[in-house]
Amino acid sequence: MDLATLIGLLGSMGIVVSAIVLGASAMIFLNAPSLLIVLGGSLFVVLSKFSLQQFLGAFKVASKAFSFKLPATDALIEEVLEVARIARKDGMLALDNRDSSVPLFKAGMQMMVDGQPPEAVRSYLERERLLTLDRHRWGAKVFQALGDVAPAMGMIGTLIGLVQMLSNMDDPKAIGPAMAVALLTTLYGAMMATMVFLPMADKLNLRMTEEARMNALLTDALTSIQAGTHPRVIEQLLNTYLPPVKRKSADA
């Protein structure tokens, strides 16, 4: 899993749980009906906004985005330059069955070995880029919707609890505990939206940007290799994808 995601989720939850445990009994913060209203209600409301495939696909994309780490840009450039040197020296057939940690790069190399025209290679890379962006975009929209709906469902649960409490005002001692239970749904909604759903949406948007940049790099790399461009020129082209500090050190 992405280390920043793991630390962020566990850290935020740990702080909230610590505040609960240190402040009072943790059991008073557990209420099954409130949790059911917020979590179950949010899932069903968001499901009504999307198709079943988009809804389920969002969780699949999220699991991959959180567990799969993209290769470092500088390491990917080094791999590309090595392939460019081999192709320029020994020809495209020397790349046959060459392995790569990036499936898209491996597929592009195999297309070049098979003699596919540059237009076909570029079209394949562009199609893969668009499909990848589409998957991440819909996944981010689903989690963004969950982040928007969860607090609203928490407020609905609170209103339900208040109505039930106000309908039974005969026992003044029961008002306080009933009010606390009613407010728990608002707490659950705020916690789920702020600590889980919205961070996931932002992470998917970030991963979408990172994969788009990697796909653009591979498109420039493969089309340049296929055109017979000198590896030194390819290096200068791909160094533009590096941050300025790393770019200077690479040029040196």
Long-range contacts (C-beta under 8 A, 24 or more apart in sequence): 1-66, 1-67, 2-66, 2-67, 2-69, 2-203, 5-66, 5-199, 5-203, 8-199, 9-195, 9-196, 9-199, 12-195, 13-195, 16-191, 16-195, 28-180, 29-184, 29-187, 31-181, 31-184, 31-185, 33-157, 34-157, 34-161, 34-181, 34-184, 34-185, 34-188, 35-188, 37-153, 37-154, 37-156, 37-157, 37-160, 37-185, 38-150, 38-153, 38-154, 38-157, 38-185, 38-188, 38-189, 38-192, 39-188, 39-192, 41-149, 41-153, 41-156, 41-157, 42-146, 42-149, 42-150, 42-153, 42-189, 42-192, 43-146, 45-149, 45-153, 46-142, 46-145, 46-146, 46-149, 49-145, 50-138, 50-141, 50-142, 50-145, 54-138, 54-142, 55-142, 57-135, 57-138, 57-139, 58-138, 58-139, 58-141, 58-142, 58-143, 59-139, 61-135, 61-136, 61-138, 61-139, 61-204, 62-139, 62-143, 62-200, 62-203, 62-204, 65-136, 65-139, 65-203, 65-204, 65-207, 66-200, 66-203, 70-207, 70-210, 70-211, 70-214, 71-101, 71-102, 71-214, 73-213, 73-214, 73-217, 73-241, 73-242, 74-242, 74-246, 74-250, 76-102, 76-105, 76-214, 76-217, 76-218, 77-217, 77-235, 77-238, 77-239, 77-241, 77-242, 77-250, 79-105, 80-105, 80-217, 80-218, 80-221, 80-225, 80-234, 80-238, 81-231, 81-234, 81-235, 81-238, 83-109, 83-225, 84-221, 84-224, 84-225, 84-229, 84-231, 84-234, 85-231, 87-112, 87-225, 88-228, 88-230, 88-231, 92-226, 102-214, 102-218, 104-128, 104-215, 104-218, 105-218, 105-221, 105-222, 108-218, 108-222, 109-222, 112-222, 112-225, 112-226, 118-223, 118-226, 118-227, 121-222, 121-223, 121-226, 122-219, 122-223, 125-215, 125-218, 125-219, 125-222, 126-219, 128-215, 129-212, 129-215, 129-216, 129-219, 132-208, 132-211, 132-212, 132-215, 133-208, 133-211, 133-212, 136-204, 136-205, 136-207, 136-208, 136-211, 137-208, 139-204, 140-201, 140-202, 140-204, 140-205, 140-208, 141-201, 143-197, 143-198, 143-200, 143-201, 143-204, 144-197, 144-198, 144-201, 146-192, 146-193, 146-197, 146-201, 147-193, 147-194, 147-197, 147-198, 147-201, 148-193, 150-188, 150-189, 150-190, 150-192, 150-193, 150-197, 151-186, 151-189, 151-190, 151-193, 152-189, 153-185, 153-189, 154-185, 154-186, 154-187, 154-188, 154-189, 154-190, 155-185, 155-186, 155-189, 156-185, 157-182, 157-184, 157-185, 157-186, 157-188, 157-189, 158-182, 158-183, 158-185, 158-186, 160-185, 161-185, 213-241, 216-241, 217-241
